[in-house]
Amino acid sequence: MKTAISLPDSLFTEAERTAKRLGIPRSQLYAKALEEFIQRNDRLMISERLDKIYAQNHGDEVDAISRAGLESMRKLTHDDTW
């Protein structure tokens, strides 16, 4: 797909240099840069969502699960002789 974008002169100049140094067309450089930006942003969004989930107070739920697990283990090992 063809598209037109506006860039500051200094960024365009750096992009030209980078494309020449890498031996790739300018379009390929822009496409790769945009792809990497989107992937990085997706990872950040996932991290932010996980941070919000872990920041919530789940203490009561965790305590209840821990107690249930401990009680289950006690029942399972009640008749064991070590």
C-alpha positions as semicolon CSV with decimal commas, in nm:
position;residue;x (nm);y (nm);z (nm)
1;M;0,000;0,000;0,000
2;K;0,131;0,340;-0,085
3;T;0,094;0,622;0,161
4;A;0,229;0,972;0,212
5;I;0,365;1,094;0,544
6;S;0,523;1,413;0,670
7;L;0,852;1,396;0,859
8;P;1,082;1,655;1,009
9;D;1,377;1,718;0,776
10;S;1,629;1,586;1,027
11;L;1,441;1,258;1,070
12;F;1,410;1,215;0,694
13;T;1,784;1,274;0,655
14;E;1,865;1,017;0,925
15;A;1,628;0,767;0,765
16;E;1,796;0,816;0,428
17;R;2,139;0,757;0,582
18;T;2,019;0,451;0,770
19;A;1,852;0,297;0,464
20;K;2,167;0,350;0,256
21;R;2,389;0,209;0,530
22;L;2,168;-0,100;0,559
23;G;2,134;-0,131;0,182
24;I;1,755;-0,138;0,190
25;P;1,491;0,080;0,026
26;R;1,352;0,366;0,230
27;S;1,004;0,210;0,222
28;Q;1,139;-0,109;0,375
29;L;1,312;0,089;0,651
30;Y;0,988;0,272;0,735
31;A;0,784;-0,049;0,727
32;K;1,031;-0,228;0,956
33;A;1,047;0,067;1,197
34;L;0,668;0,085;1,215
35;E;0,640;-0,290;1,265
36;E;0,890;-0,285;1,552
37;F;0,715;0,014;1,710
38;I;0,379;-0,163;1,699
39;Q;0,522;-0,484;1,846
40;R;0,694;-0,294;2,127
41;N;0,375;-0,100;2,199
42;D;0,173;-0,425;2,211
43;R;0,417;-0,571;2,465
44;L;0,393;-0,254;2,675
45;M;0,013;-0,270;2,668
46;I;0,023;-0,631;2,786
47;S;0,264;-0,537;3,065
48;E;0,044;-0,246;3,171
49;R;-0,265;-0,468;3,183
50;L;-0,080;-0,731;3,387
51;D;0,051;-0,462;3,622
52;K;-0,306;-0,344;3,683
53;I;-0,423;-0,697;3,752
54;Y;-0,138;-0,767;3,994
55;A;-0,182;-0,429;4,162
56;Q;-0,535;-0,518;4,264
57;N;-0,569;-0,654;4,614
58;H;-0,632;-1,025;4,583
59;G;-0,511;-1,098;4,933
60;D;-0,836;-1,250;5,059
61;E;-0,867;-1,474;4,755
62;V;-0,506;-1,588;4,781
63;D;-0,543;-1,655;5,153
64;A;-0,859;-1,862;5,094
65;I;-0,690;-2,066;4,822
66;S;-0,384;-2,120;5,040
67;R;-0,596;-2,231;5,336
68;A;-0,797;-2,469;5,115
69;G;-0,478;-2,617;4,973
70;L;-0,327;-2,661;5,318
71;E;-0,644;-2,825;5,453
72;S;-0,655;-3,058;5,154
73;M;-0,291;-3,154;5,210
74;R;-0,360;-3,225;5,578
75;K;-0,650;-3,456;5,487
76;L;-0,447;-3,637;5,223
77;T;-0,153;-3,696;5,454
78;H;-0,346;-3,756;5,778
79;D;-0,275;-4,131;5,793
80;D;0,075;-4,115;5,648
81;T;0,356;-4,233;5,870
82;W;0,685;-4,072;5,800
